[in-house]
């Protein structure tokens, strides 16, 4: 997933850890792919391709696919799948009228300058080209962010690192799309409570390691325990199963 603007730019990725703690991200992308409906012979850009798990499915449709991401570690995993994967900043795409469609799953919320992203997406598409994406929407992981902010205040940390993401409402993102030459075909905000296979500590270690790394080792453990303890009451059931409070924004648009 692409990371570029501070403080999200401090996020780092590890393909092995992502496979262990966050495989659900690509597994749950099937519905967004259905909105894309890739066709054989199309040329498609996967923006924030990560380790290429979903990209490979698009390739399987017969489309010619280019995947881009900012993480060299994840790009190596994508290339190992045979993906044409390239390093690129999602805020500064350099493609010019090359793609029939741009697809993105679980990446756009890391790109905190959406105007620049949409400029690049629009420039990458052929006339009438379509844009399909799913990413965090308004209210996504609200409880998790609140718990981390509480830990920051309790242990003199940087609260901004608790929630560096861009989580827009449908109205906000629709306005941005129209301002960049798109017509919105469909847009939906969907609560999607998501079971966490390795619990809340696994999720925090994958997606917000940088927040806890600001503390020394003793304080880091205390801050983690503080956040997890607050979340235990609302996101962990009696059997010990953790569920993240995900809310996803899914959109299909085309160049008008």
Beta strands, then each sheet from edge to edge (+ up, - down):
strand 1: 43-47
strand 2: 64-69
strand 3: 84-87
strand 4: 99-105
strand 5: 125-136
strand 6: 182-191
strand 7: 194-195
strand 8: 243-244
strand 9: 247-255
sheet 1: 3+ 2+ 1+ 4+ 5+ 9- 6+
sheet 2: 7+ 8-
end
